[in-house]
């Protein structure tokens, strides 16, 4: 009994009890707090940071080794390219070289600029995270890429390992977002119908997100992304109004959200040059990649509803035409009993019946249907061997039969 009266032991037991209760609460309520989604996001964060460390350590060392050699070659080419350069001082030559690079918007990525300060190197920890996120989101702008063979080899294996995991995470978050957006839409729809005095729908009515809602969702996220990129790029500029225009920000956001990633146009200040602000190097800002990563579940929701809408419309059209044409041909082949009956009317009537069934309204009904054309089995094909390959027993029986 004296052992349990020890204050230290009592404190330890109290802490252990609180810890066990917290673990029990977490396990018991994991479904309500989205524990699985949080774990998946934590997994993405872990391999994002690890990828940033890996590419930063590899490419920084490679840049440090090659920067001096490149600078020496560049200086040699400048001073020996034409006889006029021999008459100019070294300072004027460097100034002319820098001015030329700035005029061509190449100064921020030039060897001369990188050699002035280690902070000007392209590969920082932030840019390495930016590159890692571009790999597993398959955006691939091409504005930053490993130059060493080791870095390229690691990029291959890093993407092989992280792309499938990212697809699983995005699909999980997309399903979570789809469920909650559908709940919000159902509550809003029921409230609207009650407010307008419409007839109450039955309790077992199935309601899904319409295509208009999903397009509006995509347009809204695209607009928010464009505003964010526009303001971020302008804020990180050396002088006001040096960022990209709003249309360029919108174009860049669409190319990024759709994972096309052309890389033809990038934000001027947030992804193309280093900025030393309060001793913090801002280069290839990871916030941009993070913005578009969380846009992937939104695209997942929009793509799913859009794909079903388009698939149902296309398959519905084929179903109606393929079902109507045979009926039309069979009916048209029946000749009239009485001679002199005009065959044109027979063909005309049947064609009218088929065309009346194939209307914009009927196609829209097919497209709005929530049924999956593949019955949820897309990507899952299970075939019975006996239906494709004849067994030896069947072959022997066929040969033995007269």
Residue pairs with C-beta under 8 A, 6 or more apart in sequence:
3 9
4 10
26 33
26 35
30 36
34 176
36 172
37 172
37 173
37 176
40 168
40 169
40 172
40 173
41 169
41 173
43 165
43 169
44 165
44 166
44 169
44 293
47 132
47 136
47 161
47 162
47 165
48 129
48 132
48 133
48 136
49 129
51 128
51 129
51 131
51 132
51 135
51 136
51 158
51 162
52 125
52 126
52 128
52 129
52 131
52 132
53 125
53 128
54 128
54 154
54 158
55 123
55 128
55 131
55 132
55 146
55 151
55 154
55 155
56 123
56 124
56 125
56 127
56 128
58 146
58 148
58 150
58 151
58 154
59 122
59 123
59 128
59 146
59 147
59 148
59 151
60 121
60 123
62 146
62 147
62 148
62 150
62 151
63 114
63 121
63 122
63 123
63 147
64 121
66 147
67 111
67 114
67 115
67 121
68 115
70 111
71 111
71 112
71 115
74 97
74 111
74 112
78 85
78 93
78 97
79 85
79 86
79 90
79 93
85 93
88 96
94 112
97 112
98 107
98 112
101 107
101 110
101 112
101 113
107 113
108 272
108 273
108 274
109 122
109 272
109 273
113 120
114 120
114 121
114 122
119 274
119 276
119 281
120 274
121 274
122 144
122 274
122 283
122 284
123 144
124 274
124 281
124 283
124 284
126 281
126 282
126 283
126 284
126 285
126 286
127 144
127 283
127 284
129 286
129 289
130 144
130 271
130 284
130 285
130 286
130 288
130 289
131 144
131 145
131 146
131 284
132 158
132 162
133 139
133 286
133 289
133 290
133 293
134 140
134 141
134 144
134 261
134 289
135 155
135 158
135 159
135 162
135 163
136 158
136 159
136 162
136 163
136 165
136 166
137 166
137 259
137 289
137 292
137 293
137 296
138 163
138 259
138 261
139 256
139 259
139 260
139 261
139 289
139 292
140 261
140 263
141 261
141 262
141 263
141 266
141 271
142 261
142 263
143 263
143 266
143 271
143 272
143 284
144 284
145 155
146 152
146 154
146 155
170 296
170 297
170 300
171 300
173 296
173 297
173 300
174 296
174 297
174 298
174 300
174 301
174 304
175 300
176 297
177 297
177 298
177 300
177 301
178 209
178 300
178 301
178 304
181 209
181 213
181 217
181 301
182 207
182 208
182 209
185 207
185 209
185 213
186 207
189 207
193 199
193 200
193 201
194 200
206 370
208 305
208 370
209 301
209 305
210 305
210 368
211 305
211 306
211 309
211 367
211 368
214 301
214 302
214 305
214 306
215 302
215 306
217 298
217 301
217 302
218 298
218 299
218 302
221 257
221 295
221 298
222 250
222 253
222 254
222 257
223 250
225 253
225 256
225 257
225 291
225 292
225 295
226 246
226 249
226 250
226 253
227 246
227 249
228 291
229 244
229 249
229 252
229 253
229 267
229 270
229 288
229 291
230 243
230 244
230 245
230 246
230 249
232 243
232 267
232 270
232 285
232 287
232 288
233 243
233 244
233 249
233 267
233 268
233 269
233 270
234 240
234 241
234 242
234 243
234 269
235 243
236 243
236 269
236 270
236 275
236 277
236 282
236 285
237 243
237 268
237 269
238 269
238 275
242 268
242 269
243 249
243 267
243 268
243 269
243 270
244 252
244 265
244 267
244 268
248 265
249 267
251 265
252 265
252 266
252 267
253 292
255 261
255 262
255 265
256 288
256 292
256 295
257 292
257 295
257 296
257 298
257 299
258 299
259 296
266 272
267 288
269 275
270 282
270 284
270 285
270 287
270 288
271 284
271 285
271 288
273 283
274 281
274 282
274 283
275 281
275 282
275 283
308 370
308 372
308 373
309 367
309 368
310 367
311 373
312 366
312 367
312 368
312 369
312 371
312 373
313 363
313 364
313 366
313 367
315 366
315 373
316 362
316 363
316 365
316 366
316 367
316 369
317 358
317 363
317 366
319 366
320 357
320 358
320 362
320 363
320 366
321 358
324 353
324 354
324 357
324 358
325 354
327 350
327 354
328 350
328 351
328 353
328 354
331 346
331 350
332 346
332 347
332 350
334 346
335 343
336 343
336 346
372 378
